[in-house]
């Protein structure tokens, strides 16, 4: 199956920046969409940003203007540049990839990363 490896989480103070990255590996596949979600304790997981294979990006209103999602198609990687971080951005951030894996009876898939912790101190 397709597996995702995330990196870049950590501790930063208010106003700081972090760059998250996620790489998809395993199998032969085509990616239709890559996205970032986040989940804070006691809250529902929410979509932060997404980008399609055509390069169209969408952002949650809470991060618009501060976060930027981008891809490196040759490396099957998606990144999330996070600037002007706020304490309310504190959460576990998850990478998600939607695509088609070849050689399967049901080729469409959605794969989730294990998550990376982002903590923004006041």
Buried (B, 14 or more C-beta within 10 A) or exposed (E): EBBBBBBBBEEBEEEBEBEBBBBBEEBEBEBBBBBBBBBBEEEEBEEBBBBBBEEEBEBBEEBEEBBBBBBEEEEBBBBBBBBEBBEEBBBBBBBBBBBBBEEEEEEEBEBBBEBBEBBBEE
